C-alpha cells in the first residue's frame, strides 16, 4: 500500500473519532467513509467477499439480539416475582 493511502486512512479514522467525540456524527460518517473507500480501493476482493457475507452477519446479529432480549425479559420477570414474594412475606408479619 502506498504511503499516501496509509495517511488518508489513518487521518480519516482519527478525524472521524474526533468528530464523534465532538458530537458531529454525520461528518464523522462522511470522513470515515472516505477512509473506507480508499481501503476498499486497495483490497477490492476482500470488500467484495465482505459485501456478499454481510446478510449472514446481520442475521446472526439479529438472532443474538433476540436472544439477549428474551434473557432480559426473563430476568425482569424473575425479579418481579421475587419482589412480589418478598412483599407478601413482609405483609405476613
WOQUIVEN-V753824 format. One record per backbone hydrogen bond with DSSP energy under -0.5 kcal/mol. NH is the residue of the N-H (numbers start at 0). CO is the residue of the C=O. Records with the same first field share a line. If there is no record, write none. Layout:
BEGIN
NH->CO + CO
END
This chain:
BEGIN
5->1
6->2
7->3
8->4
9->5
10->6
11->7
12->8
13->9
14->10
15->11
16->12
17->13
18->14
19->15
20->16
21->17
22->19
23->18
24->22
27->23
28->24
29->25
30->26
31->27
32->28
33->29
34->30
35->31
36->32
37->33
38->34
39->35
40->36
41->37
42->38
46->42
47->43
48->44
49->45
50->46
51->47
52->48
53->49
55->52
56->52
57->53
58->54
59->55
60->56
61->57
62->58
63->59
64->60
65->61
66->62
67->63
68->64
69->65
70->66
71->67
72->68
73->69
74->70
75->71
76->72
77->73
78->74
79->75
80->76
81->77
82->78
83->79
84->80
85->81
86->82
87->83
88->84
89->85
90->86
91->87
92->88 + 89
END
